Each structure stands twice: as C-alpha cells, then as structure tokens.
Amino acid sequence: MADAAQLPPEAQTPPVGGPGPGPGPGRAEGAEGTEGLFVVLGAGLAAASHPLLYVKLLVQVGHEPLPPTIGRNVLGKKVLYLPGFFTYARHIVKVDGRRGLFRGLTPRLISSTLSTITRGSVKKAFPLEDMEHVSNKDDMKTSLRKVVKETSHEMMMQCVSRVVSHPLHVISMRCMVQFIGREVKYSGVFSAIVRIFKEEGILGFFVGVVPHILGDVIFLWCCNLLAHFINTYAVDDNFSQASVIRSYTKFVMGIAMSMLTYPFLLVGDLMAVNNCGLRAGLPPYAPVFTSWIHCWRYLSAQAVVPEQDTLQQGLQQVDLQRSGFRLQLDQSPILMAALTRAHRRVVCLVWAVSLESLRKSGKPENAQVLNEPEMLGQKTALFCLS
C-alpha cells in the first residue's frame, strides 16, 4: 500500500473501460442509470405523499371548511377537535373528485426532478472523491474537521438545488391553495410562470426561499454535528452492533431535526401564497406580510397568547385563522403536521430500504453513487422536511 501511494496518478488509474474503480463508459452509464432511478423513485414518492402535503398546506393557511367537534383529551378535559386527514381528504374528493387530491402535482414533480438533477450536477462539478470521509481511526480534531468539510459540501448542494427548484415549488403551492377560493388563476405551469413574471417580476419566483434555505442549513449542521458527537462519545466501539447504530444515527437525527426546523418551512410556505391574488393569501386567512420576518413575528405573537380554558378558547376562535405556532395542541395544524411527518417517516424508511438494496446488489456503479455520507442520511431526512 505504501508503494502504491507513491505512484503517480496515471499509474494508479486502470485503463479506460477496464476493471477497477477508474472511469469508463460502462461505469458512467451505470451511474447515469442509477441517477435516473433516483429521479423516478423520488417522483413516485412525491406523487404518493402529495395528498398529505395538500391537506397539510390547506390547514396551514387556515382553511377550515368543516366544523370542529367537541371531544375529550387523554385527561378527560373537553376540547375542540378539527377534522383529521381522512375527513379532510373526503371533503376534497366530494368537491373536486379523486383527481382533486393531486392538484398542483405536476409543478411539484418538476421541482423534485430539478432538485435531484441539480444535486447530481453539483456532485459532478465538486466530486466527493476529493473529500476525506470520517474514519473511526481519526482523532477528535481530524474527524470534526472532516465532518465540517462534508457538511459544507452538502449545504452547498442543498442550497443550490433549493434555489433552482423553488420557482416550481411556489407554483405548486399556489395551485393547491386555489381550492379555497375556487380560483383558476394558475391553471398550468407555463401560464403560471408568465403570470408570476408579469405581476411580481423575477423575485416572485423566490418568495419564501430564504426561510427554506435557513431551515435546510440549520437542519444539515445540527444533524451532522449531533450525529458525529453521538457516534464519537455515546456509541461504544465494544458494542457488537456499533457500526449498524452509527450508520443510522444521522437518519434518526434528521427526523428529530425536521421538527426543529419546521417553523422555517411553515413560514416559507405561507410566504409563497401570501398576497398573490388568491383568497388564501389575503385576509381573513392571513394579513399581507411585507417580509418573511414579518410573517415569523406574526406567527410568534399568536403562539404567546395567554392560555384560556381550551374549550372556551377554541369556541372563540373557530372563525379565526389557525397557524402551526399556536399553543392549542389539540387543534388540527399541529396534529396534521405530525400526521404528515409520520407518513413521510414511513416513506423515508422505504427510501432507505431501497437504497440499501441497491448498495447490496454488488454492482460497482451502484456502490460509487450510493457510498456517500448524505445518501442514507441527509437525502432521506431532507425528504422529511415539509
């Protein structure tokens, strides 16, 4: 190994197309095929989870077409319960039919595809082979330096893909909230692009992108650093399943961090539909926000309202807007957000199992694409963000 390390790069690289880790036509085609598989798999997961995200968005903006019911919580106290996902979904089907559950799906699929392709392009421009991966043999300072370097690389990929895909995300959000006012302002992807450009300019495509990026950045750094410290200090090397635990620590931390960064994503989604000419973005559903900071402060103020009797407070606010920051833990925004996160965790597990099966297939082109620190961790955990 020492002699091989002293050889020039040309001597260490096998002939093109030959065996070994060197780049060849067959290997490149395999990598492209695997990337195509990720695009198709991501599109399928996006389509499967779309009804949940659709219902959650309508709840986030305060649309309550069905009356609340009086029930009791686990302590026996009377509380108001707003309709759950299945009741809400049945209402959508009753109004728009089954196809109505997939309103706004087309721009969302395009956004998901753009995000996947952009991440792949950034990886090719800044290949991971040039980066040092964390090893159990590294000392504390070296391993932390590598984690910081890897996280910076992941942050760059995520920020670029977020900026590229955000215009289609805005269109998808606006298509979905048209259900509230029965508008047809955004009837297609291309017509929506032209309308947004004429009415709001180029900045209209990036409304709400800042809180989304902040949420992604905070998520990545917290997830990676916490996973690193847990693997370093909490997992004992003498434990027989230590390697298995370490491989999934980042994934579990991603699920936990998605709850921490949820407020950023909530603000970003509300800003995407605010003051765009749709009923969902205007009073009484929401005031007109001048910036995402204004929206954040408004929602934060709603969260510190003095707590009253739960039933009385709910009855007084049936006709007011609900938001994901309220202290009313028995109201639907938080319940629906939790339901959606739970569903996405199941989807993430399916995603992880699929990737693991590709890893175990033994094909070198799959191993090259899948053997990356964020693939089973960040990519699946970022999908939990909503």
Salt bridges, closest charged atoms under 4 A:
GLU64 OE2 - ARG322 NH1 3.49
ASP96 OD2 - ARG103 NH2 2.58
ASP96 OD1 - ARG182 NH2 2.53
GLU132 OE1 - ARG145 NH1 3.22
ASP138 OD2 - LYS146 NZ 2.89
GLU150 OE2 - HIS133 ND1 3.27
GLU199 OE1 - LYS185 NZ 3.02
GLU199 OE2 - ARG195 NH1 3.34
GLU200 OE2 - ARG174 NH1 2.66
ASP216 OD2 - ARG162 NE 2.88
ASP237 OD1 - ARG246 NH2 2.48
ASP269 OD1 - HIS169 NE2 3.04
ASP269 OD1 - HIS212 NE2 3.22
GLU356 OE1 - ARG359 NE 3.86
GLU372 OE1 - LYS123 NZ 3.14
GLU374 OE2 - LYS123 NZ 3.50
